[in-house]
């Protein structure tokens, strides 16, 4: 297809092994999302799961006040997360780090996209994701020009996780 955005995003996200990775990460994020209250307790409504990259989980909060709280409990949170993920990944320490970003609330985010079958290829997964984001009125990241985002810079560029 030679889709410019898709190819570039593939590079940014890590190349060939990416699609398998995306599926895997989606499963891990779903597992964490289902157990989020159990993992972070009273902080659950304040923290959003963003993405997993390698062994790093990136989460976001709207209020800077929560950052120190989250950091204080970081080791504890990671232990709980790894315990939950072990049956899924077969690893004792699936994730080794937790990064917190400050993210303003996004008024467009809660829009539910229609249910879709599991994408068959990375390109499909990215195209669908991009389409959803376009439909929400998001724009291409001004830094990497490949990821749609509600802010001017996408979550990957903002997080600094490479
Ligand atoms: Zn970007």
Boltz pocket constraint, residues with backbone or C-beta under 6 A from the ligand:
constraints:
  - pocket:
      binder: B
      contacts: [[A, 141], [A, 142], [A, 143], [A, 144], [A, 145], [A, 146], [A, 147], [A, 153], [A, 154], [A, 155], [A, 156], [A, 157], [A, 158]]
      max_distance: 6.0
